[in-house]
Amino acid sequence: MQHRETGPSSEIGPRRQRRLAMKYRRRRTVVAILAVLVIAVPVTVVTLVNGLKSNITSSPLRAGGGEVPEKITDELNVLILGSDTRELDADDYGSGDGARSDAMILAHISDDSSRIDAIQIPRDTMMDMPACQDTGSGASEPRRAMINSALNQGPACSVSAAEELTGVRVDHFIEVNFDGFATIVDALDGIVVDLDEPLYDDKANLDLPAGEQTLRGTAALALARTRHAVGDGSDISRMGNQQMVMDSIIDRAKSSHTLSRPDRLYNFLDAVTSSLRVDNDLDSVSALGSLASTVSSVPKDSISFNIMPWQPAPGNQNRVVKSPAADAVFSAITADEPIGDLVD
């Protein structure tokens, strides 16, 4: 099978882009990814797992070098990062050096906790990156680059890049890496997916038949990561698979299969807390549980998931830049106003 190295804008015209955006917005429950990653279980369980606090890794929210946007209201903005670091226990994820954000979601929780608007930022977004000081992974100078490269200097640099791109002040970050993602799925005894067609991608170690099946951790990760087995091979095309996998994790985590079995529940919580890196203010089970409680209290019909409005990058059709419509979206988030039809 041949695979094409293409970017988000390759062969995607305005009509195709609108169809993709509409499809992804309908998958509103995917925002519960935040609840999964911060222990999406009843808050009473938190008192039973305080011993898991030592599992959690934290690092600074900010590294300096960039301008921090002003906070106008008491809304909460959480940057969720899926890390593709190659410095892992397993070697099943391909080759490469350093770390990049394979997924980046800016989740906005309104001041009154009545709604959540989540914006997925394509990893291939080109931008003017701010300088970032060293917090343990090296420093970087201002440069023109894809936003996913910021994570190579640590999550604080991803926060700076996201704030520079969006103008939205970030209050917390949550990062999970490849090994952590797979471990979470395995702790749930796998997840169930139903594929319309077979999917094959040797670059992602993916070879799945059509139909309903239970996936273990590495297979679920390969499904979420594959670019070449779906659509035109772009970052935009694979977002549908990422949402399907996260929906399946959420269903499994909240099912009686997990919640009715203390051993499975503890294994899940142990996997989650061991797989996260968070900012210093989230470095406790109680803080994570409080955030999860807030997220879980938002009505499902008040949760929206959207892709950042984008357009092909000048001079490089395999990359994207934010479109003028994105500025209106991020301005509404800063003002804690519903984004409504701004992403249509």
N, C-alpha and C positions, 0 to 999 in steps of 0.2 A: 504494500500500500504506500502510495506517495503522499507526502504531507507538504503543504505550502507554508512557508514562513511569511505570514501576513500580519498586519497590524489592525487595530480597531476600525479604521476607516476603509479598509480594503473592500471594494465592491459593495459598500453599504451606502445607498443613496438616501435622500431625505425620506422617501416613503418607507424604506426598510428600517431606517432609524426610528421613525415614529412607531412602527409596529413592534419593534423590540422594546421600546420604552413603555408602551402600553401593556405589553405582556408582563414585564417585570413589575410594574406598579400594582398589578392585580395580585401579586404574591405578597400581600401585606404582612402576613404572619412571620415572614422571615426576620423581621426586626427582633423577634424573640431570641435571635442569636445572642443578643446582649444578655438576656436572662439566663440562657444556658451557660454562658461563659462566666457568669458571676453567681452560679449556684441557683438555678431556677427550681427551687423546691420550697415547701412551706418554711416560713421564717422560724418556726418552732424547732426545726431540725438543727438550726445553727447552734443551739446550746449543746447539742450532742456531738458536734464536730470541732470544737475549739482546738482540739489537738492537731487539727490540720493546718493551723496557722503557720507552722514552721515550713509547710510546703511552698508557700507563696514567695515568689521572688519579686522584688520591687527595684525601681530606679527613679531618678528625678523626672519630673514632668517637663521641666525646661532646661535647656542647655545654654541659653544666652546666645547672642549673636543676631537674633531677629527681633523685630518689633512685636510686642504682645498686644493684640487687639483689646480695645476697651470692653469691659463687661457692663452692659446697659441694664439688664434685668437679672433676675435670679434663676433663669433657666439653667439647664445642665447639658453640657455638650461632651460626649464621650467619643474618642477616636478608637475604633476597633481595628486592630492590625492582625492580618494573617501572615506570619513570617515564613519565608522560604529559605531560611538559613540552611547551609549545607553542613554545618558543624553539629551533626546529629549522631545518634547511636547506630542508626541504620543507613545503608547506602542505596536505598531503593528509590530515591527521589531525583536522580539525575546528577550531573556534575555542575560545578560552579564554585565561586569563591564569595565569601562574605554573606550578607543577608539583604533581602529586599522584601518589601511588603507585597505579597502575592494577592492580598485583598485589603482594601481600606474603606471603611465605612464611618462616616460622621453621623452619629446618632444624636438628635436634638430632642431633649425631654423638656416640655414646656414648663414654665414657672409654676403653674397650678397642677402639673402632672396630669393634664387632661388629654394630651396627645403626644405622639412621637413622630417626628419626621426624620427619616434616615436617608442619607445621600451616599451612594456608592461612587467612589472616585476611581475611574479607570487607572490601572497601574501604569499604563503607557502615556499618561498625561505629561506633556512637556511644560516646564515652568522655569522661572528664574529662582533658583534655590537660594535661600539666605545662608549666611555663614552660620556655622554651628560649632560651639565649643565642645571640648572633650569631656564626656561623662563616663568614660571607660572603654569606648570603642573607637577612639580617634576623633579628630576634628576635621572640619571641611570648610573650604572657602566658598564664597558666592560663585555660582556656576549655572549654566543652562543644562538641565538634565531631566530625566523622567522622575516623577515624584516617588516612585517605588524605591529609588536608589538611596533615599534619605535614611532608611533604616540601617544601612551599612554602618552608620555612625551611632546607632542606638535609637530607641523609640522617641527620646526627647527631640531628636532631629526630625523625625517624622511629624511630631507635633508642630515644630516650627515651620516645616514645609506646608503642612495643612493650613496653619493659620495664615501664612503668607499667601497661599492660593485662594483661600475662601474669605479671609477677613473675619472669620468666626473665632472667638476665643475658646480654646479647648480646656475643659476642666479636669478631665481624666483620660488616661489611655489604658487599654487592655490589649495585650498581645498574646497570641498563641502560635506556637511553631508547628512544623510538620509532624514531628514526633508526638507532640502534645495532642494534636488533632486526632491522629491515629489511635493514641492511647485512650482518649475519651470514647471513641467509637467502640473499641474493644471492651472497655469497661461496661458498656451497655449490651454486651454480647452481640454486637453488630447492629446494623440498621437495615430496614427494608426499603427497597426502591423498586419501581416498576418502569422499565425502559421500553420505549416504543420501538426501538431498533437496536441491533448490536452496535457496540462502540469499541473501536480499536485505536490505540495510540501508543506506539512503541516508545515514544519520547517520555510518556507519563507512566509507562508500565501498566497500560490499561488494555484489558481484553475481556469484555463482558457480553454475554448473549442478551437478546431481547427478552422481555418478560419480567415478572416479579421475582426478586431474589434478595437474599440477605448478604450484605457486604461487611467484611471485617475492616479493620482500620486502614490498612494500606490500600485496599481496593476503593474504599470510600474516598480517601484522599486523592487517589488517581482520578476518580470521576469528577471531583470538585476542581481539579487542576487542569484537566485536559483542555487544550486549545484546538488541537488538530483533528479531533474526532467529532467536532460539532460545528455547524454553520460554516463560516468562511475562515475558521482558524483564528479568529480575533479574540481579544480580551473581552469585548462586549458580548460576543456570542456565548462564551462559557459561563456568563453570570447566571444563566438559567439553571445550569447544572449545580452551581454553588448553592443556589437557593433551594433546589430540590434536596440536596444532601442536608442542609441545615434544617429544613422542615422535618426531615426524617429523624434527625438527632433530637429535635425538640419533642416530637411525638413519642419517641422511645423514652426520653428522660422523664416525661410527665405521665407515662403510662403506669398501670398497675404492675407491669413487668419489672419496673425499677422501684417504684415507691413502696410496694408492698413487701419488698424483700430487703431487710436491713443490710445484708451483706452486699447486695448489688448497689444499693443506695450509697453505702459507704465507699465502695470501690469507685463509683461514679464521681463522688465528691473528691475522693483522693486523687483521681485522674485529673479532674478539672483544676483543683488547686495546685497540683504539681506541674500543670502545663501552662500556667499563666505567668506573665510578667506584667505588673501593674505599676502605676505611679505610687509614690510613697504614701499618699493619703488614702489609698485603697488597700493598704498592706495589712488587712485583718479580715477574718471571716465575717465579723459583724459589719464592717464597712461594705464588703461585697454583698452580704445578705440584705443590707438596707437598700443598696442600689437595685438589687434584684426585686425587692418588694415594691419599690417605686415603679419599676418597669412593668411588673406583673399587674399592677393596679390600673394601668391604662387600658381602656376598652379597646377591643380588637378593631372596631370600626373607626377608631381614632388613631390608628397606626398606619403610616404610609411608608413605602419603600420606593425610592427613585434613583435613577442613574443621573449623575451630574450632566446637565446639558453640555454638549461638546461639539466640536467641529474638527475636521482634519487639520493637522499641524501644517503650517506653511512650509513647503519644500520637502515634506516627508509624509506621504500618505499612509505610512505604517504607524504613525503616532497621532495623538490628538491633543487639542488644547481646549480649555473651557471656552464656551461660547458666551456672547453677551447676555444670553438668557440666564446663565449660571450666576452672574452677579446679582440679578434680581432675586434669585432663590436664596443666595447666601445673605443678602441684605435683610430679607424677611426673617431668616433664622436668627440673625443678630438682634433684630427687634422683637423676637419671640412672637412673630405673627405667622399664621398658617400659610403654607406655601401655595395651597390651593391649585389654581390652574397655571402657576408659573412654570411648571415642568411639562405642560402640554405642548 
